[in-house]
């Protein structure tokens, strides 16, 4: 059987729109949060899981794989016992940081605190 986790929207951009291209890369409920966490040195799977308890393990794994496939983050495997894996931003991913920072600032300004 083939790869069932292929994104439906990966190459969807019928009008060659720049916003659609960006959303194909960072769109999704958790990708902006993952990028923000990695930039704040929450760069291990277990730490991300603790920071986003509402995200399922499968969703977190899929979102990390998509970000890696798009060249936004890189996965570093350390040859240790037990094995350790960390994620870090790539130079391409670093170009997204102003967008993520703007989203954070907007959310901070406009959210309604309970």
VENGICOR-V910963 format. One record per residue. N is the residue number from 1. RES is the residue in one small letter. SS is DSSP state (H for helix, E for strand, - for the rest). PHI is phi in whole degrees, 0 to 359 (NA if undefined). OMEGA is omega in whole degrees, 0 to 359 (NA if undefined). Layout:
N/RES/SS/PHI/OMEGA
N/RES/SS/PHI/OMEGA
This chain:
1/x/-/NA/183
2/x/-/280/179
3/x/-/284/184
4/x/-/276/182
5/x/-/261/179
6/x/-/290/180
7/x/-/288/179
8/x/-/285/186
9/x/-/262/185
10/x/-/310/183
11/x/-/248/181
12/x/-/279/178
13/x/-/198/188
14/x/-/298/182
15/x/-/255/180
16/x/-/55/183
17/x/-/277/180
18/x/H/295/179
19/x/H/293/178
20/x/H/298/177
21/x/H/302/180
22/x/H/299/180
23/x/H/293/175
24/x/H/295/180
25/x/H/274/186
26/x/H/252/180
27/x/-/292/182
28/x/-/126/186
29/x/-/297/190
30/x/-/250/184
31/x/H/301/178
32/x/H/299/179
33/x/H/293/179
34/x/H/300/179
35/x/H/300/179
36/x/H/299/181
37/x/H/297/180
38/x/H/299/179
39/x/H/292/179
40/x/-/262/179
41/x/-/64/168
42/x/-/265/193
43/x/-/245/176
44/x/-/243/185
45/x/H/306/183
46/x/H/296/178
47/x/H/291/178
48/x/H/295/179
49/x/H/300/178
50/x/H/292/181
51/x/H/285/182
52/x/-/230/184
53/x/-/296/179
54/x/-/283/180
55/x/-/276/178
56/x/-/289/178
57/x/H/300/181
58/x/H/296/179
59/x/H/296/179
60/x/H/300/179
61/x/H/300/181
62/x/H/297/181
63/x/H/295/177
64/x/H/297/179
65/x/H/296/179
66/x/H/294/178
67/x/H/297/178
68/x/H/292/180
69/x/H/297/180
70/x/-/276/177
71/x/-/80/180
72/x/-/278/178
73/x/E/233/172
74/x/E/234/182
75/x/E/257/181
76/x/E/247/179
77/x/E/256/178
78/x/E/266/181
79/x/-/279/181
80/x/-/229/172
81/x/-/242/353
82/x/-/289/181
83/x/-/299/179
84/x/E/233/179
85/x/E/234/176
86/x/E/232/178
87/x/E/241/174
88/x/E/214/180
89/x/E/288/173
90/x/-/269/174
91/x/H/303/176
92/x/H/297/179
93/x/H/297/179
94/x/H/300/179
95/x/-/290/177
96/x/-/274/186
97/x/H/300/177
98/x/H/299/178
99/x/H/292/180
100/x/H/296/178
101/x/H/297/178
102/x/H/294/177
103/x/H/297/179
104/x/H/297/180
105/x/H/298/179
106/x/H/298/180
107/x/H/297/179
108/x/H/296/182
109/x/H/286/189
110/x/H/255/181
111/x/-/290/178
112/x/-/262/178
113/x/-/287/181
114/x/-/281/NA
